Amino acid sequence: MSLITSGRIIGLALLAIVMGAIYYFLYNAERGKLANIRRLPQVDAIDELIARCVEMNREMWFLGGGGVMTNAFVLPAILSVFGILAYVTEKCAEYGAKIHFPTINPIAYNIQAEIMREAYEAAGKPEEYDPLETIIYIPSGAERPYIVQGAHSRKPAACILAGAWYHQTIIFCEALQRAGAMTLGGTDTTHNIPFMVAANNYSMIGEEMYAMSAYLSRDPVLGSTLAGQDVGKYLVMVITIIGVLLAAAGMPVADWMTI
């Protein structure tokens, strides 16, 4: 009985290389050398939205998407929101913009509330954190009328939508746009990315949301895993190009893939 199934040796080698790259970046991060993550244009968009809220003296809204933390499919998106939420909350507190976060995730609610409280403390304004207004929990299903009606009555100047999003995207974005809010939206649910791009002023496409969280939080684990995965992507690109050239030259590339 073979220990390795035929046709999976290349996949195993790629997995080993990616894991080795992640470990390498983690090793360096522990010694103070963080992985270099470029500044994304969406960071400037966040700063612009916060400045708009300050200028207009209106609220900043933050919407964290759907799903629960017990669902492995949406868990990465939920976790990626934490780093973005911390940055946005601290900047809002620093510049005096009021932030409002209606969340529908019961498990993540306590984590999100603690993140926002610590962000206000980091900005030196712990007294401005309101546990009954800064973040509130709304049961799933009830968030639709709350957000649509709230957008028209409270008229936020800007809103950031990040996380696992589905059909609610169009409903919420249209209500926010009609209320005069500028929006930044991001999701990793591939079937909903086109709607997120079309319905928002700015957008984060797929893994850009993970990169944003890693960049803004400066978390060594997030940065290291992101950099390690990028090594795997570059490697796949190189192998693909080489494979195409060899196949064009008549080499039995298809047979090699069954090793």
N, C-alpha and C positions, 0 to 999 in steps of 0.2 A: 504493500500500500504506500503510495507516494505521499510525502508530507506536504507537497505543494501541488495544487491542481494545475494540470496542463493549461497553458494559455494565460496564466496569471503571474508569471514570473516578472514580466515588465511592470505590471501594476504594483507588485510587491516592492520592486526596486524603486519606483517612483514614490511610493508611500514612505519607504525608509529614508529617501533623500529629503522629502518634505519634513518628516519628523526630526531628522538630524538638523535641518535648517532652523526649525522652531527652537530646538534645544540650544543651538548656537546663539541665536538672538536672545533667548532667555538668560543664558550664561553671561552674555555681555551686559544685559540689562541689570542683572544682580550686582554688577560691578560699576554701575552708573553710566554705562554707555547704551543709551536707548536707541532703538531702531529709528532710522530717519524716515519720517512720514511727511510728505509734502503738504503744504497748506492748501486746502481745497477752496475753490471760489465760494462754496456755500457758507464758509465761515464769515466771509465779508457780507453775505446775504443776511445772515443772522444778526450781525452788528447793525446792518441797515434797518432791519425790522424793529430792533430794539430802539434805535434812534428815532424811528417814525413814531413809536408809542410815546416816547418822551416828548417829542415835538408836539404831538397832538393831544397829549395828556389823556390818553385812552389806554385800555388794557392790552396786554400781550396774552394771547391764549396759547396753550400747549395741549395737543391732543396726541395720546400715545398709542392709538390703534386698538385693535381687538385681540382676542385670544387670551389664553390663560397660561401660566408658567408650567403647568403640568403637561402641556402639549409640546412635544419636542420639535414639531414643525415650525411653530411660531416663537419658540423660546429665544433663538438668536436675535430676532428682531426686537423682542421685548427687552432683552439685556442691553442691546445697543442703544436703546433710548436713554438709559441711565446716564451715560456720559454726556450726551447732548443736553439732557434735562438739567444736570448740575451746572453746566456752563451757562445756559440760558438764564437760569434762575439767579445765579450769582451776578451776571451782568445786569439783569433787570433790577436787582436790589442795589447794585452799585450806582446805577444811573437814575434810580428813582422811578422805574416803570413798574406798574402793578402787574403781576402775573397771575393767571387763573388756569388751573389744570383740572378739568373734570375727567376722572379716570374710571374705566369700567372693569379694571382688572383687580379682583378682590385680594389675590395673593400678593401682587406687586404693590398694592396700595401703601402698605406700611413702609416698604422699601423706598418708594417714590417720595412719600411724605418726609422720611428721614433725610433723603438726599436734598430735598428743598429746604428743610430746616437748617441743615449744615451749610448749604450755600448762602443762606441769609447770614449765618454766623461768620462765614468766611469773608463776607462783604462788610462785616462790622455793623450789621443792622438786624440783630436777632429779634428785636421787638416788633419789626414790621412783618414777621411771619405770622400769618393767621391760619391756624389749623382747620378752621371752619370755612375759609374762603380761598386761601391760596391753592389748596388741593381738596377736592371733594370726591367721594365715591358715588357713582351712579350705577345702579343695576343694568346689566346688559339688556338692551331693548328700549329702556327709558332714556338712553343718551340721545337718541335721534330727536325727539321733540325738544329735549333740553338744549341741545346744541343749536338746532335750527332756530328755535324761539330766542335763545340767549344771544345768538349772533345779531338778531334784529333789535333786541331790546338793550343789550349792553354795548353793542357796536365796538368790538375790539379793533384796534388799529392794525393789528397783525396777528398771525397765527402760524404756528409750526406744527405740522402733522408728521409724525415719525413713528414707525412700527409696522405691525402686520395689518394691512388695510385691505378691505374687500369692497363690496358695493357701496358702502357708506361714503367712500371718497367723493363721488360726484355730488351726493346730497349735501355733505358738509361744506365742500369747497364752493359750491354754488351759493349756499346761504351766506358764507363768509364774504365772498366776492360781492354779493348784492348789498351786504352791510358796509362795504367800503374797506375791507381788510385786505392787506397784502399777505400772501401765503407762501410758505416754503414746505414742500411735501416730499417725503421719502418713504419707500417701502421696498421689501425684498420679495414680495409676492409677485412673481413674474407676469401673471395674467393681468395684474392691475397697474403695472408700471406705466403703460401708455396713458391711462386715465389720469394718473398722478402727475405726469409730465404736462398733459394738456390742460389740466384744471388749476394749476398753481403758477404763481409768478416765477418761483424758483423750485428746483427739484433735486432730490438725491436719488440716483438710479442704482438700485440693487446694493452692491457691496460698498458703494460710496457712503452709505449710512454707517456701516461698520467702521470704515476708515475715519469718518467724522468723529465717531465716539472714541476711537483710539487716539486721534490727534488732540481732541479737546480735553480728554481726561488725563493724557500722558501716562496711562496705565501701562506698566512694562509688559504685563502678560498679554494684553490686547495688542500692543504694538508688535510684540515678538511673534505672536501667532499670525498676525496679518502679514508681516514681512516674510515669514516662513512659507505661507501659502503663495505669496507672490513669486518666490523662488520656484515653486512647483509649476506655476502658470508659465513662467519664462521657459522652464525646461520642456514643458509640453509643446510650447510654440516652436522651440528649436527642433525637437524630435519630429514634429509634424512637417516642418519645412524640409528637413533632411530626408524624411520618409517619402515625401512627394518627389523630390529630386531623384532619389534612388529608384523609385517605382517608374519614373519617366525614363530612366536609363535601362530599364528592363530587369532590375534586381527583384528577387522574390520576397518583397517586403511583407506580403500577406502571410507567407509561411513563417516568417520570423515572429509574427505576432502570436503564433500558436505555441510558442516555446513555453 
